[in-house]
Amino acid sequence: MFHAMVHGLVDTEGLTFDVDIYDVEELNERARRSVYDATKLSYHGWFGVRSTYEMLNAGSALGWDCGPLLVRRAGDGAERSAPTSLRIAVPGRFTTGALLCSLAYPGLGEQVPMLFSTIEEAVLLGAVDLGVLIHEGRFTYQEKGLSLVCDLGAWWQDTTGCPIPLGGIAVRRALGADFASVFDRVLHRSISYAFAHPEASRDYVASYARELSADIQRKHIDLFVNRFSLDLGEEGRKAVDTLYRCYERDYLRGGREETLPHGQGRQCGEGA
C-alpha cells in the first residue's frame, strides 16, 4: 500500500516520508505517545487514541474471512482445561486479535502479550495453552503442527453480519483536516497503483516479509489489501462502528470478565 507513495511513483501533493517499520503492537504503543504524524494502528489500538488520531478512509485491512485464528497444539485438548487457568498468547494487548478473543471467549484465562511472530512457537513448546495468530500465521499454522480452535473473524461475521476491521492508517488530528485529506488522497493513489502494478512492489514487500515464500506473501496481500483498503465506504464504516460499540459495551464495561461458554455470549451486533 505504501510502496508507490514512498518511492514517488504517484503524486504526493508535496508530502515527503520518513518511514519507520515496526510490529503493529509497537505502533499501537507509540500512538499512545503521539509519536507519528501518520501511523498504522490496530482498530482496537485506535479506539484508545481516537481523540488524538483520525482514521483515514484509505489504507484499512478490513474484510471477510481474514480474521485472527485461535489455535492450539494438534491433539492437545487445551480447550477442555479449566477455562480460567488457560494462558493465551496474543499479538499485543491493543491488537484487534486480542479484543476479538476477549469478546468471543469472555473470561477465558490469562492473555499473554508477545510478538506475533513468536506465538506459533510458544504454543508448540507449551509455553502457552492457546495462541491468537494474525498476518501470515493463518496460512502456515497447520503445517507447523497447530489445530484451529476458533476462527475469530468467522465468529465476528456470524455474530454481527459485518466484515472484520483489523487495522488502518490514522493521522494526528492536531495537523488539521486539510492534512488528513491530502494524506488520504495520496494513500488512495498509492494503493490504486499497487493494484494496477502488482509486481512493482514485490522486492519492497519481500524485504520486510516474515515469510520468505513468495506464494505466502501474495496470499497475504490478496487477503488483506482489498476494496476496503481503497475506501472504507458505508459497509466498512458500519463494521468499525459495530466493533467500537462492542469494545465499549463488552470490553471496557467488564463483559470480558464473564464466564460464559463460547457461543453463549451477547450478540454484539444486536442492539449495539
ABEGO torsion letter per residue (X at the ends): XAAAAAAGABBAGGBBBBBBBBBAAAAAAAAAAGABABBBBBAAAAAAAAAABBBBABGBBBEBGABBBBBBBBGAGAAABBAAABBBBBAEAABAAAAAAAAABBGBEBBBBBBAAAAAAAAAAGABABBBBBEAAAAAAAAAGBBBABBAAAAAAAAAGBBBBABBBBBBAAAEAAAAAAAAAAAAAAAAAAAABAAAAAAAAAAABABABAAAAAAAAAAABBAAAABAEAAAAAAAAAAAAAAAAAAAAGAAABBBBBGABBBAABGX
